[in-house]
Amino acid sequence: MSALRRTIAARLVEAKQSTALLTTFNEVDMSAVAGVRKKWGEAFQKKHGVKLGFMSFFVKATIDALRAFPQVNAEVRGDDIVYRAYYDIGVAVSTSRGLIVPVLRDADRMHFADVEKAIADFGSRASDNRLMPADLEGGTFTITNGGVFGSLMSTPIVNPPQSAILGMHAIQERPVAREGQVVIRPMMYVALTYDHRIIDGREAVLFLVHLRDALEAPERMLIDV
């Protein structure tokens, strides 16, 4: 194994052995996000020099949900639960050497353009092996996107000492019922793997419901309701 692969392996085993992991699922209708990207994507790229992707929506919706359910942003430290009042969001990036998780510091203070620029920079530096150890340290919560490889559903593993991780998956057009009618919508399954020692099933399920509601009506994040 390479040094990076040995580190990844050790951390995965640590997560499985030291936490009580459970995964819950939900699905998100991505129509509203797709509509915003279609309407404003060109102007966004022209102004900021970067594409308006899906990840910025998920980062902002995640922070919205973490504020509502702070235990998902907490960690176990001995016999204590440490609640964090900041949001350093790790974004998993696949490289030829393995999966790494650079961190968006104080992501709650970042605008959509800041998030997209930071993620593009992470990807560029990861491909050139220019990420620094400081880029990967810390983090209060992680988002991983298996959908870019075609994954329809998965159970991601937490990144210790974090207590939860969100898994994004492929967007597929599927028939769904809306107001008594069957319609075709772009749907995505989302998964939350969490440490059951401090996060109960109720909070985990409601976290995903909150996330789903934020993504299906992204304007609500702008007016804080």
N, C-alpha and C positions, 0 to 999 in steps of 0.2 A: 504493500500500500504506500501511496505517497503520504507526506506529512499531513496534507490537507484532508485526504481520505481517512487517515487514522483519527484525526480530530473530529471529523464528522461522525465516524463510527462510534467513538467514545461518547459523544454528546447524545446520540440517538439511544444508545444503551442506557445512559444515565437517565434520560427522560422516561424510558419505559420502566426502569427499576425504582425510581424515586418519586414517581407521581402516580396518581390514580386517574388514568386517562379515560375519557368517554367522549364520543362524538355525536352531535346532533345535526340534523340537516333541515334545510328549507329551500325554496326556489324563488327566484326573483324574475319578474317581468321587466326586461331591459328596454322596453319600448320608449319610455320617457328619456332615459339616458341616451339612447340611440337618436332620438329626435333632437335633443340638445346638441349632440355632436354634429348632426347633419346640418342644423340651422346655423350654428356658430363656429363650427370647426375651421372653416376657411379663414374667417376673420381672426380667430384665435391664433392660428398658425402664422398668419401675416404679421400680427402684432408682436407675438412672443417668440417666433422662430422655432416653435416646437408643436407637434401634433397634440390635439386634445384627445387623450386616450381614456380608457376605462379606469385605469388604476387611480387617477386622481379622484374620481367619483367614489371609489371604494375607500380610499384613505379618509376622505372627508366624512363619509357615512359611518365608517368605523369609529372615528373620533366622536361623532354624535352619539353612537351607541355606547361607547365606553364611558362617556359622561353620565349617561342614564344608568349604567350598571358598573360602578367603579370597581367591584370585586374582580371583574374580568381583566382589569388593568393592574391588579395587585399581584403580590407574590408571597409565598410561604418562606419565612425566615426563622428557622428553629420552631418554636412554639407560637410564633407571632405571625399575624397577617400584616404586611406592609402595603398600605395604599399609596399609590403614586399620584401626585397632583400635576403630572406632566405627561406628555404623549410623545414618546420616541418610537416611531413605527418602523419595524423592520420589514423590508420588501425583498423576498427571496428572488435571487437572480441565478440562472443556470449558466455555468461556464464549462469549458472543456475539461476543467479539473474537478468539477463537482458543484454542488449547490452552496452558495454563500448568501449571507443576509446582511447587506448594508442597511444603515439605519437613517431614517429621516428624523433629524433632531427637532424637537418642538414643532411637530407636524401640525398642531392645532393653530399655529401662527402663520402657516404657509397658505398662500393662495393656490388655486388650481395650476397656474403657470409655474409657480415655484416647485410644486410636486412633480409636474411633468419634466421640467428641466433637470431636477435632481435625479429622477429615475433614468433619464436618458444619459446623464453623466455617469451614473453608476454602471449602466450597461456598457458604455464605451470604455470606461477604465477597467471593468472586469474582463472584457475581451482582450485588453492589452496588459493584463496583470499589473495594473497600476493602483488598485485599491490598497489603502493603508489599513493596518490593524485597527486604528482609531475609527475607521469607517464602519467596522463590524462589531464594535464593542457596545454593550448595553442593549437598549431596546426594551420596551415595556409590553409590546404586542407585535405579532408578526402576521403578514399577509403573504400567501403563496398562491401562484396562479398556474395550476396544472392545465388550465384550459388552452394555453398557447400551444400545448403539445397534443391537444385533442381529448384530454381526460374529461369524462362525463361526470364522474363522482369519485371521491377519495376520502381517506381519513388521515389528514396530516398529523404530524407529531409535533408537540410543543417544543420550543427552544428554551431550555432552562436558563435562568430561573423564572422565565415567564410562565404564566398560568393558562394561556390560551393562544390559539392560532386559527386564523380564518383561511379557508381554502376556497378559491375561485375555480370555476370550471368552464368548459366550453359552452358557448351560446348556441342553442339549437332552436329552430323554429318548430314549435309543437302546438297541437290543438289544446286550447284551454277554454273553460266556460266563463263567460263574462255576461252578466245580466240575463241569464237564461239562454244565451246564444253561444255556439261553438265558434271560436275565432282562432286564427293562427298568430302566435306571438313569439318573439325571440326570448326564450327562457334560459335561465342559468340556475343550476343547483349550487348552493353554497353550503359549506360545512364548517362547524365550529368544534374543534377538539379542545377540551378544557380539563383542568385539574379538578376532579370532583371533591378534593379535600376542602376547597374553599369556594367553589362555584357549584351551586345546586342546579339540578335540571331545569327548574323553573326559570332561573336567571339566564341560563344558557339559551333556552328556547326563546325567551322574550328579547334577549340580545339580538338574535337573528331576525326576529319579527321587526324590531326597531330598525335594524339595518335594511331589511327589505323595504319597509315603508319609506325610509329616507331615499332609497334608490329609485323607487317607483314614483316618487314625487320629489325630485331633487330640489325644487324651489323651496321646500320647507326648511332645508338647511340654511337658506339665505335669510329667512325671517325668523329662525329659531323657534319653531313650534313643534 
